[in-house]
Amino acid sequence: MNYRFQNLLGAPYRGGNAVITQNTNLISPVGNRVSVTDLVKSQTLTLPIQSSSNIRHIAASPDGVFLLTVDENNRCLFVNVPRRVVLHRITFKHPVNALKFSPNGKYIAVAAGKLLQIWKSPGFKREVFGFELVRTFADCNDKILAIDWDNESKYLIVGSKDLTGRLFFVDKIKGSNRKPFLFLGHRDSVVGCFFGVDKKSNRADKAFTIARDGFIFSWGYSRNDGNHDFRDEIMEDAEPPSPGTPERDGEGEGSVKKRKDFDGKERDFGEVEGYLSGGKWELLRKDCFMQAPAKLTACDYHKGVDLVVVGFSNGVFGLYQMPDFVCIHLLSISREKITTAVFNDLGNWLTFGCAKLGQLLVWEWRSESYILKQQGHYFDVNTLAYSPDSQLLATGADDNKVKVWTVSSGFCFVTFTEHTNAVTALHFMANNHCLLSASLDGTVRAWDLLRYRNFRTFTTPSSRQFVSLAADQSGEVICAGTLDSFEIFVWSMKTGRLLDVLSGHEGPVHGLMFSPTNAILASSSWDKTVRLWDVFEGKGAVETFPHTHDVLTLTYRPDGKQLACSTLDGQIHFWDPIDGLLMYTIEGCRDIAGGRLMTDRRSAANSSSGKCFTTLCYSADGSYILAGGSSRYICMYDVADQVLLRRFQITHNLSLDGVLDFLNSKNMTEAGPLDLIDDNNSDIEEGIDKQTRGNLGYNLPGSMPNRGRPIVRTKCLKIAPTGRSFSAATTEGVLVYSIDESFIFDPTDLDVDVTPDAIDAALNEDQPSRALILSLRLNEDTLIKKCILSVSPVDVPAVASSIPYRYLQRLIEALAELLESCPHLEFVLVWCQEICKVHGNSIQQNSRNLLPALKSLQKAMTRIHQDLADTCASNEYMLRYLCSFSNNK
């Protein structure tokens, strides 16, 4: 199946700096991916581009077209954001702590360790290597932490860990090796430095340097009227040669040639001094934010509104009017470190990020209201559940929270926090407004998604730990399987009373599901059995299916005529639940085989751990099955032929363990792998607790496998009832894959006469029925929609009756897509109505095959109905007035 990655939910932010482009697009790194959020439309999208490891820094071009990402391995990607493709790649030789595009977009300033490098920005040209190193400054004595350009892209101000700020002139000046101007007096690392501009000339005349200890220095520039020139202050010692940069101005030996520009002219760097060359900088004032002992961790300055925003390690942020240092806001977001703070282009919105909490906020400071407020799960997601109409996705995690997301926008709209232990199972009821959750705290809770409250809690006489959950089709009975007592508890949904306790299993009951067609409950356990129970008759176990290894999970086919379960030896068994016969077996241990962990003694090929499926899910039509486990792969199998159709690799992130099959033996020492050795002097870096996913409350020895390094795995898989997408709960977050038919040519009934020209000819000859059938045979998405919209409303009944049954599913899918995107609402609804009238019997007889397409159509109709209902409710009195006004006339 042609699924491709669409979005990443459950983790809006994981660290690094966020940027805002075009005033309303928020770009933030999420692990080794990049998420783009439209703050006006309230939609988030994750680019299908992956870095080799977690992204540390990003920078966007002034027009928002290009994006630079640098990961922990110093590998840089140059991305075209609208096209979502990587244009160029480069690896820096030193750790990158900051990077920024120049305002004119021609250059990129990169802080690579102690070096300040100026690179020419690649463009749309086809080049073998688009990056060109223009200059390198090696004046700093320690790593550079902050960079800022002036408006004319001529000057750079940088702050470094050597307690100084420095002013650099980008262009070379003939006969000058002048040292940069130093901004001194700081008592801690300079984490922020910015230019202030003169409103009349739009040139820099002020500078602000912000230190980690919470002090801000304001510097002013005054031009000298005399003949004094800074050239008189040039030191006799020549500037040391810039490493990595060839001499291009001919100052060296006569044999060195000048580099020629593309037009053949010899290139000279500014022969004229810059506008900040003939004056004097002086310290105007020194102010303190008064947040000691907290350290300043994030800051930004907006030149237009003259505001400074700062974030601290204790979760406090402040907004200050410069240059008078007037405090406008001083508020607390949380108790954790703020890792990014940035203004939008107009200066009215503030963006804050907290890496430890996975929190991303956009705040309008004038009205003191939230534009965006998203927070991911604190720990890995354990379980997923789709709503029956596929519009909502619920997630439960080890942080005791249940979150409900809108799939189309990627936003979480409600979080339930009543559970006191890890959430292990979720289930949506058929009415779409009720969600069930099971937890290790011994409760099963029912949530109302209209009023957002916990309206019922199911408990047991003595405390139990629940790990599985199921509800029958009518919604009257709730069942939950336990981890400790090996029992299945049955409650009434209406009264909340405990009806029955099903005992018989001799191991934890990790799989539980009702048959979609009758009231038979299937359960799987680590005691190597699958049992069928008749819950309503109270007969106990009806039938037992024995296995040779522990059964990890099970799932029913949507028509209820097949049952699949996975065992510890990596096999998937398919049973006929009616006759009790084993139908097929898939040997999948080689397909799911994972990579090698840092702590593994054996190679990945010889290791037996993790070579089994822990989660299974049938497709909407039951023709194929998805399987995942403790591996970087999700496997898709054809059920009838028992063959592997496709393997999805969920991540290429080398920051996770288990991604590589072969590890570099150079990284192995007597004390163990280099990556797992804690070589820091302490757990506190520069007064701030280090925030890594390995330190999230697991600091005790032996409390976490692999010493806190995250291991790639898939904990839960769910396919949407429409069959158009599936979601996977992984270490990276919730990955959403969807079918994309726009780029794939897959004709259903191809012939010599079936061509796009033949379809256009039929439309020109006013034969809409023939044109539509030809487009359905060609199975080209754009042509099908074009033919549907070209039919006259009067001819819709006739054309709908002429469509053969075998093309009905494709036609319904096209109508569902049109319903979501095109403005002709009534026209598409007339199409749907006529198809239901003409082909009603065929649809009913073949409901299993058409169910995914019909669910997609229902989902589109439900969403439009909700939008129209909200619009009409808010304009009810205006509509009444217009109606009465027309009646009076």
N, C-alpha and C positions, 0 to 999 in steps of 0.2 A: 504494500500500500504506500502511496506517495505522501506520507506524512513528513512535515518538516517543522523545525523549531519555530515557535511563534512568540512565546512570552515566558517570563520568569516571575512567579508570584512567591509570596511568603518571605521575601528578603528585599525590601526597598533599598537598603544601604548597608554596606559592610565595612566601610573605611575608605580613606582617600579623600580627595577634594571634589566638591561639586561645582559645576559652572552653569550659568544661565545664558542662553543664546536667544537672540531675537526677542528679548524681554520676557518671553513667556514659556520658553522651552527649557526645562530643567534636565541637565545631563549629570548622572551620578554613576559611579562604578559600583557594581555588585559582584564581588568575587573577581572572576576573570572576565566578566561581561560588562556591558555598558547599557544602562537603562535611560530612556528618553521619556520624560513626562511632559505632556502638554497641559499647562496649568489653566488654560482657558476652557478647553474641551474636557478636562479631567480624565485624560486617558494616558496610560503608560504603556510603553513598548520597549522590549529588550532587543537590542541589535543581535543578529545571528553571528556575530564575530566573537571569537574567543582569543584571549591572550594565553601565553604559556603558563602564567601563574597569576596570583591575585594582583589587581591593578592598584598602584600606589598613587599615581598622579595623572590627571588629565588636563588638557588645555584645548580651547576651541578658538577657531579663527574669528575675526571680528564679524564676518558675515554669517557665521554659524554653519558654513558648508563643510569645513574640515575639522577633524578632531584628532588630537594626539593622545595616545594612551601609553603609559610606561608602567611595566609591571615589576615585581620583586626581583626578577632576573635581569633587569635593565634593558629589556627588549621593548622596542617602541613600535607602535602601529600608527600609520597615517591613514585615517579613515575618511571616506566620503559619506557623510551622514545621510543625505537624502537617498542615495543609491544603496547604502548599507554594504559597502564593499571596502576592502583594504587596498589602498593604492600603492603604498610603499612600506617597507620594514627596515629597521635599523637597530643595531645593538650598541648601546653606549658602554664605554670601558669602565665607567665609574658609577657608583650609586647616584641616581637622580633624585634630588630633593625638591626641585621646583622647576617649572618650565612655563613659558608664556609667549604667545604670539605678539608681534609688534602691532600697533594700531593700524598701520597701513597694510598688514598682512603679508609683508615681504620676508620678514625674518622671524626666527624662533630663538628665544634666549633659553638656554638649558643650563641648569646648575648641576654639573656632573662632579660630585665630590667638592674639591677645592676650586675647580676650574669653572669659569663662566664662558660658555661657548655660544657663539652666534652662528646659527645655521640659516642658509637660504631656504625659504619655505618651498617645498615642491608644489606644483600646480597640477593642471589636467594634462600636461604634456606627457607623451610616452617617453620615459627615460629609463635607462637601465638602473641608474641609482639617482633618485631625485634629490637626495639631501646633499648639500654642498656646504662645507665648513668655511665660513667667512673669516671669523676671528676667534681667538682664544685668549682670555685674560687669566693670568695665573698669579694675581696679587693677593688673594685671600689666604689666610694662614690656617683656616679650618673650613669645614664644609659649609656651603652656602645654603641658607634656609628660605630666603624670600627674594623675589625679583619683581620689579615694576618698570614699565616703560613710560617715557613722557609722550605727549600727544603727537609730536612730530617724528617719533621713532628714531631720535638722534641720541638720546641719553638713557642710561640704565642706572637704577639705584638698586643695590643688593644688600641684604643683611646676612651675616654669617655667624657661625658659632664662636668666632674669635672676638665677640663683643663689639663689633664695629659695623657701621654701614659704609658703603663705598659708592661713589658716583663715577660712572664710566661714560666716556664719549665713544660712541660706537664706531664712527668713521676714523680712519687713520689720517694723521696730519703729517705732511712732509717735514722731516727734520725734527720731529717731536717724539720723545719717548716719555711723556709726562705721566707721572703716577696719578692714580685716581684720588679724588678728594675723599678724606676720611671723616665720617661722623662718629665722634668719640664720646665717651662718658658713660656708657652703659655698664651695668654690673651683671648682666646675664646675656644669654644669646639673643640676637636680634631676629625675631620671628616674623616681623612685618615691616615693610618700608614702602612708602608711597609718595608720589609727587602730588603737590597741590598746584592748581593752575590759577593764573590771573584771568578773571572773567572777560576782560576787554581783549587782551591779546591772545588768549587761549594757550599761553605758554607757561611752562613750569616756573614758579617763583617761590614755592614753598616745598618743604619735604617733611615727612613724618616718619620717625623710626620707633618701633614698638618692641620692647624687650620682654623676655619670658617672665621676668619677675613682676610685671604689671606696671611698668613705667612707659610713658609715651613722651618723646622728645619732639618739639616743634622747631623747625629750622627755617630761617628766612634768607632770601638771596637779595643782595643789593649790588647794583652795578657801580663800579668806580668811574668817576668823571675824569680823573687824571689820566696820565699816560702809562700808568702802571699796568703791566700785562703779566699774566700768569706765566708767560714764557720765561720771564726772568727768574722764576722760582724752580726751573727745571734742574733736577739734580744732575751732577756730572756723570754719575753712574748710569750706564745704559740700562734700559729695561731688559730683564731676562727674556730670552726667546720664548715665544708662545708655543707650548708643546702641541704637536699635532696639526699645526697650521703652516703651510708653505709661505715663504716670503713672496708677496705679490706686488710690492711697490718699488722693487728695484733698489732697495737701500743696501743690499749686500754686495756680493761680488758682481763684477760686470757680466759674468756668465749667466746670472739668473735673469730669466726673461719675465716681462710683465705678462700677467694673464690677460687674455683678450676676451672681450665680451662677445655675445652671440652675434652682434652686428659687425664685428671685426675691429671695433675701436678699442684702444687700450683703456683699461679701467683704472681710474684714480679714486682713492677714497678721499673725501672732503678736503679740499685744499684750504678751505676757509674754516676758521675757528667756529665752534658752536656758539649759540646765544648765551650759554652759561659760562663763558670762558674768561670774561673780563671783569668779574666782580668778586664779591666776598660772601661766604655763607656764615651765618652766626646763629647761635642757639637763642631762640626767642623765649621759650618757656619749657618747663619740665613738670609733667603732671603724673599722678599716681592713681590707679584704678581702685586701690584700697581693698584688694581681695586676698591678701596674704592670709594663710600660707599657700593658697591655691595658685597654680601657675597658669599663665596665659597660653592657651593652646590654639586659638584660631582668631583671625582678625581680617578685616577688609575695610577699604576706604572708598567712598564714592566721590569723585571729583566734582560732579555737577551740584549735588546738594550739600557737599562739605560735611559729610557724616562719617564717623568711625564706629564700626561694630566690633566688639571683642567677645570671645568666649573663653571660659576658664575650665580648669580640670574638675571643679566642684559642680558643674552644670549651670553656673550663672552666666548670663550674657548681659552686656551693657551697650547702649546706643548713646553716642556722644556727639554734640554739635561742635565742630571745630571752626576756627582756631581757638575759641574761648573756653573749650572743654566744659560745656554745659551738659549735664546728664539728662537725657530725655527719658530713657527707660533703663531699669535695672531689675531684671526678672530671672527666675530660676526655671529651667526646663525639667531637669532631673538632678540626681546626685552623681551622675557619671560625666566623664569628660566630653566636652563639645569638640568634635574633631574637624568640623568645617563650618565656616560662616561666610556668607557671600551676599552681595547686593545684586538686584537685577539691573537692567540698563537704565530705567527711570529712577531708581533709588527708592521706590515705595514698598518693595517687598524684600524681606530678609529670608535667607535659606539657612537652616541649621541642620547639622547631622551629628548623630551620636553613634559611633561604631559599635560600642559594646551592647547597646540596646537595639541596634538595627533601626534607629529612629530617623525619620526625615520630616522636617517641618518647613513650611513656607508661611511667613507671618507678615501681615500688612500692618506696619507699625503706627500708621496714623489712626486707623480705626481700631487697632488692637484686636484684629480678627484673623483667623486661620484661613489661608488659601488652600493649603494642603497639610494633612496630618496623617502620616502613615508610619506604622511600626511593624516590623516583621516578628517572627517567632524568635525567642531568645535561644532556644535549642532546636535540634533537628525535628522536622515534621514527621510524625508517626503514621498518620492516617489521613485519608481523603474521602470525600463523598460529593457526587454531583447531584444537583436538584433534578427532579424529573423533567423539567423543561430545558435543562442544560445551561441556564443563565447564571446559576450560582454555583460556587465551589466552596465547600467547608473544609477546613484543615484543623487538625489537632496535634499537639506537640508535647514534648517533655516539660515545657514551661507552664503546664497546667491550664493553658488557654485554648479556647476554640474560637477561630476566626472565620468569618464568612466573606468571600470575595465575589465581586462581579466579574465574570470571566471576560466580557467584552472590553471593559475599561482597565482591568487589572488592579482595581482598588479594593481595599478592605473597608467594609461599611459598618461592621459591628464586631465587637470582641466580647466573649463571655469568659469571666474569670472566676466563676464560683467553685470550680474543681480545685482540690487541694493536693492532687498528685497528677502524674502524667496521664494525658488523654490517649487512649489506645484504640478506640474504634468510634466511627461515626456512621449515621444512617439517616437519610432524608425520608420522611413519610410521603405517601403518594399525593397528599393535598398540596405539597410544595411550600407549606407555611410552618412546618414543624420539623425540627432537627433533633435527633437523639445522639447522645454521647456517652461512652463508657470510659471509666477511669480506674486507675489502680487505687484510688481512694475509697473504693467500695460502693460507689454510687453510679447509677445510670440516670442521666438528667434529660428532660425534654424541654426544648427551647422554642418559644414563640417568636417567629421571624416577622411578625407584624408589630407586636408591642415590645420586642426585644427583652424578654424576661424568661426566667426559669419557672415554668408553671407546674412542673411535676418532677418529683425526685423518687426514684425507685431504689430501695435498699433491701438488705438481707438481715435476718435476725442476728447473725454474727458477722463481723467485718470480713469481706472477701476482696480479692483483687481481680477486676474484670479485664479481659484482654480481647474479647470478641463480642459482637452485637448483631442482632437480626430482628426484623419485624415482619409479620405476615402481610399479605397484599391488602387485606382489609384494614390494617392498622389497629386491630383490637388486641393483639398479643405481642409482648416484647420479650425477647430471650437474650440472655447474656451468659457467656462462658467464662470460667474462672481459671486463674493461674495456680492457685494454691490448693483448692479443695477438689478440683477436677470435676465440678458439677456444672449443670446448666440450670439457671434460674428463669422461671417463666412468670411474668406479671401481666395484669390487665391494664391496658392503656387508659380506660375510662376511670377506673377506681384507684389505680395505683397499688392494688393489693397483690401480694405474692400468691400465685395460683398453684404452682407446682415446682418441684425440684427434681430434675432428671439426673440420675446418677448411673454410673456404669463405666465411664472412662477411667483410666488408670494413669493419666498424664494430663498436663495443661491443655485446655480446649482452645486452640488458637484459630480454628476456622469454624464459622457458623453462618448458615444461610438457609432461608426458606426457599422452597421450590417456587418459581414464578407462576406455576399453573395450579398447584394444589397446596394443601396445608401440611406437607411433609417437611420436617426440619432436618437438614444434614449438618453433621458436626464432625470435625477432624481433630485428632489429638496426637500427642507425642507417644501414645501407647500403641502406635502402628495400626490404628483402625480408623475407618470412617463409618459412622453410625447414622442411620435414618430413624427419625422419631415421628410418631403420630401424636402431635401435641394436643389436638382437640379431643381425640378419643381416649387419651390417657393410657395407652397400651404400653408405654415404655419404648424400648428400642425395637423397631420393626425389622431392621435388617442390619447386618454388620459386614463391611467389606475389609478383609484383612490385607495387610501389606507386610513387606519384609523389612521396611525401615520406618522411622518416625515420619508421620504425616504432618507437614508444616502448614498447609493452607488448602482451601478448596473453594470452588465456585461453580455455579450452575450455568448452563447455557440458557440464553434468554427464552427459549421455548420450553425449558424444563425437561427435555428428553435426553440430556447428557450431563454428566457430572465430572469435573476435572479436579484432580488433587495432585500436589507435588510432595515428593518424599526426600529424605535426607541424602539419598544417593544420587540426586540430580535428575530423577525421572519424573515425568508427568504421566499420570494414569488417567485414562478416560473410561468412565463406567456408564452403563445403561442403568439408571436408577429404577426403572420399571421392572426389567427382567433380572437385575442384579448381576449382569455379565460385564467382564472387562472387555472393552471394545478395542482400544489402542494403547500403546505405550510409546512415549517419546524419550529418547536418551539425550538429555540436554547438558550433562556435566561439562562436556568440552565446549559447548557454546557459551555457557555462563562463566567459564573459568576466568577469574580475575587476575589482577596484576600482583606484583610482589610487594609486600609491606616492608618497611624499614627494619622491622624487628624479626622478620621471617628468617628461619635458619635454612629453609629449603627454597629452591627456585619455584617460580610460579607454576611451571609444568608439573613438578613433583609434589606440590602442596595439595592436600585434600580439603583444606578449609575453604569455605565459601562457595564450593562448587555445587550449589543447590538453589532452587527457586523458593523464595519466601513470600512471593505475592503473585497471583494469577488474575487475569481478567479476560473474559470473552469479548469479542467484537459485538456490535449491536445486532448483526445478522447471524452470529454464531459460526461464521466460516473460518475465522482465525482466532488465535489466542495470544495474548501478551504475557510475558513472564519476566520477572526481575528478581534480583537478590543482592548478595554482598559482592557486587562486581560493578564495573563501569559500563556494563552492557545491559540493554533491554532487548530481549529476543522476541521475534514475532514468528509464530508457527502456523502453517496451514493444518487445520484439524483433520481434514479428510485424507490428505496425502502424508501427514506427519513429517513435513519437511520444513526447514528453516527458510522463511521468506526474506527476513531482513534482521540486521542487528543495529540498534541505535546506540551510539556511544554518547553517554550523557554528559561527559565533560572531558576536556583536555588539560585541565588545571593541574599543574605539577605541584601546587601548594598542598594538594590532597595526597593521601597515601593510597597506593593501589592502582595508580593510573599507568605506571610503567611496568612492563613485563620483566625487563632486565635493568638492574641497578648498576651504577658505576662503582666498580670495586675500589676506585681511588678514594671514595668517600668513606670507606670502612677503616676504622682504627681499632686499637686494642680496647679502647673504652666504649666501642660501639659506633654506630653511624654518626657522621659529623653533624647531620641535620638534627639529631636528637640530643646533642650535647649542649647543655646550658652553659655557654661560655661567658655570660655576663657576670659582672661583679655582684650584682644583687638583682632582686625582682623589681626594683624601682629604678627607672631611667630618668635622670634629671628631675627628680621630685614628682614624677607622674607615674602611676601604676601602668605598666605595659598592658595594652588591651589586645589580647589575642584570643582566638576561639578556643585555644587549648587551656586557657586560664579561667574559663567561666565557672568558677566554683569547684574545680577539680584539682586543687593544689596538694592534696594528700598523696603520699606515695602509694602506688598500686591502685588508686581509685579510678583510673581511666586507662583503657588499653592503649598501647602504642604511644604512651607518654604524652597524651593530649593532642597528638597530630590527627586531624580529621581523616577518616577513612571513607573513600567513595563507595556508596551503596544506594540501592533503591529499596525503600521500606514499604511503599504502597503504590499500586497502579490502578487507575480507574479510567474507563472509556466513557465518554459522554453518551447519554441515551440517544442523541442524534447520530452518533457514529462519526461525526465530523472532526472530533478532536479527542485526545487522551492526555491525562496528566500523570506525572510521576513525582512522588515525594522522595527527593534525593538529598544528599548531603549539601548540595549547592542551593537547595530551595525546591519549590514546586515548579517543575518544567512542564510547559503546556505545548503540545505538538498538535498541529492542525493540518487537514488535507488542503493542499494547494494545487488546483487543477489548471491554473492560468498558464503554466509554462510546460505542461506535459501533453503530448499528442497521443491520445488513446482512443482511436475511432472504434465504434461498436459494430458497424456494418459498412466497411469500405468497399467501393467499387470504382470502376473507371469513370463513371459519370458523376460520382459524389465528390464535387470540388467546390471551393468557395465561389468560383465564377458561375457555376451552375446555380448556386443558391441566390446570387445577386441577379442572375437572369430570370429566375422564377419570381423574385420580388418585383422586378421591372415589368414582368408580364402579368402582374396582379394575380399571382397564384400563391397566396400565403400558406395554404395547407401543404403544398408540395415543398415549398421553401423550408418550412419548419421541420418536416420529416427528413429532408436532406441534411439539415443542420444537426438534427438528433443522431443521424447515422454517422456524420462526421465527428460528432461529440466535441465540437469546438465551443467553448463557453461564450465567447463574445458573439459568435454568429447565432447561437441559440437565443440569447437575449435580444439580439437585433431583430430576429424573426418574430419573437413573441410581441415585441413592441410595435412591429409594423402591421399587425393584424388590426383591422377596424373593429371597434367595440360591437358593431352589429354582427360581424362574422365570427365572433368568439365561440358561440355554441357549435356552429358547423365545423370549425377547425378543431375544436376540442374533441368532437365525436370521431374525427378522422384519424386521430393519433392511435397507432397500434399499442397494445398493452406493454410490449417489451421495452418501449421507450418511455413508459409512464414514470418510472423512478427518476430518470434523468430530467424529465420535464418538471417534476415536483421540486427537485433540488434547485433547478434554475429559478423557479417561481419564488422559492424561499429566499434565495440570494437577492432577487429583484425587490422583494418586499422590504428587505432591510436597507437597500441602497437607493432605489429609484423613487422619484416624487409622485409617480402615477399610482397612488394607493388604491383608488376605487377600481381602476382598470385591472390591476393584478388580482384583487379580491374577486372580481367577476370571473377571471380565469380559473381561480381556485374553486369557485362555486360550480362552474360548468363541468369541470373535471370530476368533482365529487358526484354530480348528478349523473353524468354519462357513464363513468367507470366505477360507480359505487360498489357493484357486486364483485368486480375483479379486485378492487382494493381490499374488500373484506375477506375474500378467499385467500389472498396472498399477503396478508397483513404482516407476516414475519419478515418477508423480504423488503416490504415497503416501509416498515416501521421507522428506520433511521431517517428516511426522507420526510415522512409525515411528522416526526418529532421536530425536525428542523423547521418545517412550515409552522408548526404550533408555536415554537420558540419565537419566530419572527412576528407572528400575529400577537402573541402575548406582550412582547416588548412594545409594539406600536400601540396596542390598546392602552397600556400603562402610560405611555407618553401623551397620547391624546386625552386620557382621563385627567392627567395632571394639568395639561394646558387648559382644558375646558373648565376644570374646577377653579383655577386661578382667574379665569376670565368670565365666570358665570354671569355676573351682573352686566358686564359689557355686552355679552351675547343677548341677554334679555332686553337690554335697551335697544340694540339694533333691530331685534325682532319686532318689538313694539313700535319702533319708529317706522319700519317698513309697512306695518299694518295700518298705521294712521294715514299714511300716504294713499 
